[in-house]
Amino acid sequence: MDRLLASPHYGERWGRHWLDLVRYSESLGHEFDYDLFNAWRYRDYVIRAFNADVPFDQFAMEHIAGDLLSSHAATRPTGTNESIVGTAFW
């Protein structure tokens, strides 16, 4: 069980459910639409958040007011503040 939770594919699998919920897309959905610039940053942020086991309340705060959180409140184990990426999606 611990091996599965430690796998980087854990975040990809469960992050996909969140991305479906927020209707994530890398384009506007029409065959003639262009790709959205840097949309992958949000996708990767969600995967990293799931892999880092970020509590849901923290994850939700980052989506609602990530640009207002202090850098200490949103720091990942990697030492980076990614809270603004969650807000940028909206």
Protein Blocks (a to p, Z undefined) as FASTA:
>chain_A
ZZmmmpmklmmmmmmmmmmmnopafbehiakbccdehklmmmmmmmmmmmnopafklmmm
mmmmmmmpcfklmccfkopafklmmmmmZZ
